[in-house]
Amino acid sequence: MQLLTLLSLTMNRSWKDKRGQDLIEYALMAGFVAVAAGAIMPGVATSISTIFSSIASVMTGAASQS
């Protein structure tokens, strides 16, 4: 029963925590701008793809270190 209570308290705390919200909003906006730029300027699409691939590999590396 204590595990369920601890899990409930942790979920409530993380649900109310708004510290990462701005970062996520900026990342979503940057992604939207990149997709729009790629759609408008096809020559930019390969550069955008390279940047997103680089970001994905860095995030994968960071996740594996945790």
C-alpha positions in Angstrom: 0.0 0.0 0.0 2.9 2.4 0.7 4.2 1.9 -2.8 0.9 3.0 -4.2 0.9 6.1 -1.9 4.5 7.0 -2.9 3.6 6.6 -6.6 0.6 8.8 -6.2 2.5 11.5 -4.4 5.3 11.4 -7.1 2.7 11.6 -9.9 1.0 14.6 -8.3 4.3 16.4 -7.8 5.5 15.9 -11.4 2.0 16.8 -12.8 2.2 20.2 -11.0 5.8 20.8 -11.9 5.9 23.3 -14.8 9.7 23.9 -15.0 10.2 22.1 -18.3 7.2 23.4 -20.0 8.9 26.4 -21.6 11.7 24.3 -23.0 9.2 21.9 -24.6 7.2 24.8 -26.1 10.4 26.3 -27.6 11.4 22.9 -29.0 8.0 22.4 -30.6 8.0 25.9 -32.1 11.5 25.3 -33.5 10.4 22.0 -35.0 7.4 23.7 -36.6 9.5 26.4 -38.1 12.0 23.8 -39.4 9.2 21.8 -41.0 7.6 24.9 -42.5 11.0 26.1 -43.9 11.6 22.6 -45.3 8.2 22.7 -47.0 8.7 26.2 -48.4 12.4 25.8 -49.4 13.1 22.3 -50.6 16.9 22.9 -50.7 16.8 23.5 -46.9 15.2 20.1 -46.2 18.4 18.1 -46.4 20.1 20.5 -43.9 17.2 20.3 -41.5 17.2 16.5 -41.8 20.9 16.5 -41.0 20.4 18.7 -37.9 17.5 16.6 -36.6 19.6 13.4 -37.1 22.4 15.0 -35.1 20.1 16.0 -32.3 18.6 12.5 -32.2 22.0 10.9 -31.9 23.0 13.3 -29.1 19.8 12.5 -27.2 20.2 8.8 -27.7 23.7 9.0 -26.4 22.6 11.0 -23.4 19.8 8.6 -22.6 22.2 5.6 -22.7 24.5 7.3 -20.2 21.7 7.8 -17.6 
